[in-house]
């Protein structure tokens, strides 16, 4: 995380950078549960399958 490194360099305190990195990663992790799923086909239920005997 580039910005965490910038924060560490500007403040001289790595705890601020670590806190920022943890907050960002946990925010993205929690947000991933609210995103819609893509590529998943919708389940279509049809009537019973007919079999023909010859």
Secondary structure, 3 states (H helix, E strand, C coil): CHHHHHHHHHHCCHHHHHHHHHHHHHHHHHHCCCCCCCCCCCCCCCCCCCCCCC
